[in-house]
């Protein structure tokens, strides 16, 4: 099968505005280059998997995506043996950052525990706003992305959806659902796993996976 053409995705991602309280994760510093290498590796692996679903979340968290460069992945998922995507006993080939602010993230743990139980291929993940929004002067915090930030980030998510020809687009949380609706995308809504939503998220994703299996 033809590989996904993600050039437009990278073009839009690299054009995102850098802000004092919304850190661009794929810059030219050493940590930014590591995150980009991990993201490129992730997209390469997912291209081989041919996911049927694209799950669009809200924004990177400082304990997970902002460390690893990959949505819903903390250091714990980067280190997983066997690999969460390939099943390789040596792992998925991701790079481990030095001195991360945290080794695990609750949402990432819930997401990959749920994915491990799915019958179909793992979904592709991406946030509706790819910068890491945080409180001013406190990069090891998370804040909700503003409406203008979501509007800036949504085209990046749509470019990824187009590149992977995602058949089913799922909005994880209300902010993602609203952003996609404003872009004319009728995404399937899922409860976000954070703030007490883990069980509902897991049940909804498992049910959606079963529906996808029956449809194939």
C-alpha positions in Angstrom: 0.0 0.0 0.0 1.1 3.6 -0.7 2.7 5.3 2.3 1.0 8.2 4.0 2.1 11.5 2.6 2.7 13.6 5.8 4.6 16.5 4.3 1.6 18.9 4.7 1.2 17.8 8.3 4.9 18.6 9.1 4.6 21.9 7.3 1.6 23.0 9.4 3.1 21.6 12.6 6.3 23.5 12.2 4.4 26.7 11.4 2.7 26.8 14.8 3.2 29.9 16.9 5.6 29.7 19.8 4.3 31.3 23.0 5.6 31.9 26.5 2.8 29.8 27.9 2.3 27.3 25.0 5.6 25.5 24.2 6.3 24.3 20.8 7.6 20.7 21.2 9.5 20.1 18.0 12.1 22.8 18.0 15.8 22.8 17.2 17.0 22.2 20.7 18.2 18.7 21.7 14.9 17.9 23.5 12.9 19.1 20.6 14.9 17.1 18.0 14.5 14.0 20.2 10.7 14.5 20.4 10.5 15.0 16.6 12.5 11.8 16.0 10.1 9.9 18.3 7.1 11.4 16.5 8.5 10.5 13.1 9.2 6.9 14.3 5.6 6.7 15.7 4.0 7.9 12.5 6.2 5.5 10.5 5.1 2.6 12.7 1.4 3.6 12.6 1.6 3.9 8.8 2.6 0.2 8.7 -0.3 -0.7 11.1 -2.8 1.1 8.9 -5.1 2.3 11.8 -8.8 2.4 11.1 -9.4 5.1 13.7 -7.8 8.5 14.5 -8.4 9.7 18.1 -8.0 13.4 18.5 -7.4 14.6 22.0 -7.0 18.0 23.5 -3.4 19.1 24.1 0.0 17.6 25.3 0.4 17.1 29.0 3.7 17.9 30.7 4.1 14.3 32.0 3.4 12.6 28.7 3.3 14.0 25.2 5.4 17.0 26.1 8.2 14.7 27.2 8.0 11.9 24.6 6.8 13.8 21.5 4.1 11.3 21.0 0.4 11.8 22.0 -0.7 9.7 25.0 2.8 8.4 25.6 5.0 8.9 28.6 8.4 7.5 29.3 6.8 4.3 30.6 5.2 3.7 27.1 8.5 4.6 25.3 10.3 2.0 27.4 7.6 -0.8 27.1 8.9 -4.3 26.4 7.5 -5.7 24.2 6.8 -2.7 22.1 3.2 -1.5 22.3 2.9 -1.0 18.6 5.2 -3.6 17.0 5.2 -6.3 19.8 8.9 -6.5 19.3 10.6 -7.9 22.5 13.2 -5.1 22.2 10.6 -2.3 22.1 9.3 0.0 19.4 12.6 1.8 18.9 11.8 5.1 20.6 14.4 7.3 22.2 14.3 7.9 26.0 14.8 11.6 27.1 17.2 12.3 29.9 16.0 13.7 33.2 12.2 13.8 32.3 9.9 15.6 34.7 7.9 12.4 35.2 8.1 8.7 34.1 4.4 8.1 33.7 1.1 9.9 33.1 -2.3 8.7 34.2 -4.0 9.3 30.8 -1.3 7.5 28.9 -1.5 4.5 31.2 -5.3 4.3 30.7 -5.1 4.7 27.0 -2.6 2.0 26.3 -4.1 -0.4 28.8 -7.3 0.0 26.8 -5.6 -0.3 23.5 -3.9 -3.6 24.5 -7.4 -5.1 24.9 -8.7 -4.1 21.5 -9.2 -6.6 18.8 -8.3 -4.3 15.9 -5.1 -2.3 15.2 -4.2 0.4 17.6 -5.8 3.8 16.8 -3.7 6.7 15.7 -3.5 9.5 18.3 -3.1 13.3 17.9 -4.2 16.4 19.9 -6.3 19.2 18.5 -3.7 21.7 19.8 -0.1 20.3 19.5 1.8 22.9 21.6 2.0 22.3 25.3 -0.2 24.9 27.0 0.9 25.6 30.6 0.5 28.3 33.3 2.8 31.3 32.7 6.3 30.7 34.0 5.4 27.1 35.0 6.2 24.7 32.2 5.6 21.7 34.5 1.8 22.4 34.6 -1.0 22.0 32.2 -3.8 24.4 31.2 -6.7 24.1 28.8 -6.0 25.4 25.3 -7.7 28.7 24.4 -10.2 28.9 21.5 -7.6 30.7 19.3 -5.0 28.0 20.0 -7.5 25.3 19.1 -8.3 27.1 15.9 -4.6 27.3 15.0 -4.0 23.6 15.8 -7.0 22.0 14.2 -5.7 22.2 10.6 -2.7 20.1 11.7 -5.0 17.4 13.0 -7.0 17.5 9.8 -3.8 17.2 7.7 -2.9 14.1 9.6 -6.4 12.7 9.1 -6.1 13.3 5.4 -2.6 11.8 5.2 -3.7 8.6 6.9 -7.1 8.5 5.2 -8.7 7.9 8.6 -12.0 6.2 8.1 -13.3 6.9 11.6 -12.4 10.1 13.4 -13.0 10.2 17.2 -13.0 13.2 19.4 -11.6 12.6 22.9 -13.2 15.3 25.0 -15.5 18.2 24.3 -12.8 20.6 23.1 -11.7 18.3 20.3 -15.4 17.5 19.5 -16.2 21.2 19.2 -13.1 22.0 17.1 -13.8 19.2 14.6 -17.5 20.2 14.4 -16.6 23.7 13.5 -14.4 22.3 10.7 -17.3 20.3 9.4 -16.1 16.9 10.8 -18.8 14.9 12.5 -16.4 13.0 14.9 -17.6 10.3 17.2 -17.3 11.7 20.8 -15.5 9.8 23.6 -15.1 10.7 27.2 -11.6 11.9 28.0 -9.8 9.5 30.3 -8.6 12.3 32.7 -10.5 13.6 35.7 -12.4 10.4 36.5 -13.2 9.4 33.0 -11.0 6.3 32.7 -13.7 3.7 32.9 -16.1 5.4 30.6 -13.3 6.1 28.0 -12.2 2.4 28.1 -15.8 1.1 27.7 -16.6 3.5 24.9 -13.4 2.7 23.0 -13.8 -1.0 23.4 -17.4 -0.7 22.1 -16.2 1.3 19.1 -13.5 -1.2 18.3 -16.1 -4.0 18.3 -18.3 -2.0 15.9 -15.3 -1.4 13.6 -14.6 -5.2 13.7 -18.2 -6.1 12.7 -18.1 -3.6 9.9 -15.0 -5.1 8.2 
